[in-house]
């Protein structure tokens, strides 16, 4: 049995795949890219998911569809403009893009954002079932992070921090003899990934204006070019390296050299606000022994992990790689087999303990005594 485990949120899709019992491998989902952006490009003769949408999202925002996962199965669907996709149609395009990458797999497990309702999680499961794969079930991504961070004999509750285009999400995962369960969650839409991108673009624009009295945000092409460099900017800032940003328009060109502390200062208000919100939410929610788990995507945001460590005094703060969490979930796929898929949402049963062999089960040697 070859199993694939997908982690899907409002911004991207990640996946690992491998035979049951083997070490899973990271699966490339968008050409050579390991991640597939959950965004749809509406320009052209046909809609296209992935990097094609990211490449025009700042220059032509009206021709992109993103952040649709949280709008699945709404009681009152929002009105759509002519040519705009519904959330279900957008998800179907993402699934169609993934069909080729998952062609060699037999079974599928899903890790979805904890802010989705059970009906929305089942909607995602039904969409992937159309790929002719047997979907074993869907669990919240917060539970997957808890599986990767805690030891087998650790029964402490934990709080998780994740960020996507929908918002900054806090999760409270309770551990008991029945397994790990997402007991509660809290979403701050104003602190989603888009807010961090805007803070970086505004901060870079202010430095650009001070140096050459020009604002690259007046040009859609220039703003898209700077937006495409933000991932490299964050990576360089996290390593303490100087950052070079190239700004090009038809009329002028500018190279900016920034220090890591300048990047951190741009996002400091967001990081402090996020840490304060977590402290207020956990004040009555979690005991002092609670463990705080920050996903690697959230930890990449400048200043966020440091601000959380300052506020979460007396609590252990750990960073967990999302790919590692998927690998741990892949190794425990036997817990999903044979279970009711509807009951898996919000809860993952504990691993079955190996049977203890009794003394009577030992193989005894047969001695023959000759006379």
N, C-alpha and C positions, 0 to 999 in steps of 0.2 A: 504494500500500500504506500503510495507516494502522497504526502500531505503537504499542502501549502497553508500558511497562516498569514493573513493580511491584517495590517493595522491601518485603519482608515479614519481620518478626521476631516475637518472642514477645509484643510489646506493641502493634504497630500495622502498618498498611499504608499506603504512600505510592505515588503513581503519577504518571507523565508520559505524555503521548500526543501524537502528531502524525504527519503524513505523512512518508514516508521522504525524508530530505534537508532537511526543514524544521526550524525551531526548535520544540522540543516545549513544550507547555503543561502546567502543573500541573492534575491532574484532581481534582475534588471527589468524595470517595468516600462521605461520610456526610451527606447533605443539603448544607448549605453548608460543612461541615467538610472540610478538605483531607485529613485522616487518618481512617482507619477503625480503631478499636481491635479487636485480635484477642481479644475477650472476648465471651462469650455470656451473655445473660440468660435464666435458666431459669424465671423467674416468669411468670405469665400463661398464656394458652391456647396460646401457641406460643413457641418459643425465638427470641430476637432477638439479632443481633450488633451491635457498635458501641457508641455512646455510651450506649445504654439500659442496657448492663451496667456501664459505668463509673459511672453515676449511682447505683447501689445496691451497689457492690462493698464498701464499708466498713460499710454499715448491714445488708446481708444477704449476707455472703460465701458462705453456703451455697447461695445462689441464683444464683451466677455461676460461670462456667467460664473460666479464663484460664491462660496458660502451657502450652497443650497442644501447641504445635508441636514441642517437643523430645521429646514422648512418642509421636510417630508411628512406626508400624511397629516397636513394641517386641517383643522375642522372648517376653517374659513379660508380657502385658498386666496392668496393675494392676486390682484388683477395683473395680467401680463400684457406687455406691449406686443405689437405685431412682430413676429419673428423671434420673440423671447421664449426660452424653454421653461417648462415647468420643472420643479425639483425632481420629479420622477423621470422625466425625459433626460435631464442632465445626468442623473445617476445611471440610467441605461447606457448613455454614451461612454461613461467611465468604465462600466462593466464590459462593454463591447471592445474597448481598447485593451482591457486586461485579458480578454479571452485567449488571445494568441500566446501570451506569456504563461498562462495557466494550462495550456493544452496538454502538457505531459503529466499533469497531476490528476489524481483520482478523487481525493477528498479535500475539503476546504474548511478552515476555521477562521472566524472573523473576530477582530478586536475593534470595537466601536467606541466613540466618545460616550462618556457617562451621562452627558446631558440629554441624550436621546431617550424618548419614552420607549416602553416595551413594544408598542405598536410600530414605532419607527424602526426599531432594531429588526423586527420581523419583516418590515418592508425591505430593508437592505438584504436580509437573508433570502427573501423571495426573488429579488433582482439577481443575485448571484446564482440562485438555483437554476436560472435560465441558461447558464453556461454548461449545463449537463454534468456539473460536478455535484457530488454529494456533500452538502453543507452540513457539517457536524453540529454547528451551533455558533452562537455569538456571545461574547462576554465583554464587559466594559474594559477599556484600555487601562483604567486605574487599577483594576484587579490584576492585569498582566504586569504592571509595574510593581505591584506588591509581591507577586510571585517571584519576580527577579531579585527583589531587594531583601526579602526576609529569609532567614534560615528555616529549615524544616521543623525545628522545635521551638520556633519563635511564635508566641501567641499575642504579641502586641498589636494594637491597632495602629494604623498609619494614615497619614494625610498625603495626598498626591497633588502635584501642581503641573498642569499642562496648558499649552497655548496653541490656538489655531485661529483661523480667520473669524470664527464665531465669537471667541472671547477667551478670557483667562478662566480656567476651570479648576476648582478645588474639589477633591474627592475625599471622602472618609471611608476607608476600607476596614471593616471589622473582621477580626479573626476569632474563630471558635472551633469547636470540635466538628462542626458541620462544614467547615471550609472558610474561604474568603468571600466576603460579601460587600458590595458597595452599598453602604447604609445611607449615605446622603451625599449631595453634591451642591456646589454653588458656582454660578457663572457670573462673571463681570464682563459684559459685552464691550464696555468702554476701554478695556485693557487687552483687547484681542491683538492679534499679530499686526493688523492694519495700523493700529495706534502707534506701535513701535516703528513701523516703516515711516509713518508720517513724521514722527519725532526726529528720526535720522535725516530724512529729506529736508525738513525745515532747518535743522541745525547746520547741515552742510550748505544749504542755500544762504544762510546768514553769513557764514564764513566767506562764501563766494562773493557776496555783495560787498563785504568789507574790503576784499582784496581788489576787485575790478569793477565794482559798482554795476554788476549785471546779475540778473536772477535767471538761473537755468530753468526754473519752473514756468517761465513764459514760453518755452518751447517744449512741445510734447515729445519730440524726438530726443532732446537733451535730458528731459526728466526720465524717460524710459531708459536711456543709457546709464544714468546714475543709479536708478532702481536696480538694474541688472548687476551692478557692482556691490550691492549691499551685503550679500552673503560673504564675499571676500573681505569686505570692510569689517564685519563682525568677527570673522575668523582671525584676521590679523590683530584686531584689538584684544581678543581673548589671549593671544600669545604675547602681548606686550610689544608688538612691532609697530613701526611707523606705517601709515596707511597712505597710499597714493590713489587719488580719484581723478579720472580723466573726464572732462566735460567738453563735449563737442556740439556745436551748432553750425549752421551754414555760414554765419557771420563771424564767429569767434571760437576760440579754443582756450581752455584753462586746465592746468594741472594743479591740484591741491594736495598738499602734504599735511596730514593730520596726525596728532598724537593719540594714543589710546585713551588718555584721560579726557580728551575732548569728546570722544565718542561716548564715554561713560557719562559725562555731564549732560549730553543731549537726552539720555534716557533715564537719568536719575529720578526725576519726578514720577515717572511711571513705575520704576522699581520700588520706590519708597511707598507709593500708594498701594501697590500689590502686596508688599510685605505687611503693611498695616491692616489691609483687608483680611489677609490670612490670619493674623493674630487675633483680630476681633471675631472672626468666624470660629476659630478653634478655642476661644476663651471658655465657652460652655460646652463645646462639642467633644473635645478630646482631653484625656488625662495628661499628666505631665510626662508620662512614659511614652507618649505617642512619637512615632517616627515620621519625619517629613521627607517625602520622596519627590525630587525634582526631576522631571524628564530631561533628557539631553537637549531637546529642542527648546524647552523653557530656559534651561541653564545658559544657552547661547545668547540670550537677550542680555545686553550689557547691564551689569549691576543687579540683576534680579536675584541670582543665587546669594550674593553677598548681603543684600538687603534682607532676604529671608533668614539667613544665619544670624544677623543682628537682632531680628525680632523674635525668632524662635529660640529664646534662651531656655536652657534646660532640656531641649529636644535635640535628638540626633537628626541632622540634615544630610542626606545622601543623594547623589546624582546617579540615575540609572539610564543606561543606554537603551533606547527603544528596540533596537535590533536584538540585544541580549534578552530583553523581555519576551520578544517573539520566539526566540530560540528555546527559552524555558517553557513557554506555552506549548511549543511544538513537541518538546520531550514528554509532556504530560497529556498528549492527545488521547491516550487510552482512557482517560477520565471522561472524555466526551463521547466516546463510542458507546452506543446503546442507551444514552441518556435522552431524556425528553428535551428537545432543542428549546422549547419555550421556557423550561425551568432553568436553563443555563444562564439566562440573562440576569445580571446583578450578582450571580453567585457561581463559584467554582468549588466543587467538592474537594475534600482533602485527598491526598494520594493514599491509596490502599497500602497498608503495611504488609510486608512480606510475611507469609505464614511461618509460624514458629514450628520447627520440627520437634516432635516429642522424642523422648529417649527410646521409646519402643519402636520408633521408625528407623533407628540406626541399623545399618547392615551389620549383622553379626557373622563372624567367621565360624565355619563348621569344622570342628576338630574330630577326627576319626582316630580312635584308639585301637590299635591292633593288639591282639593277644597271641 
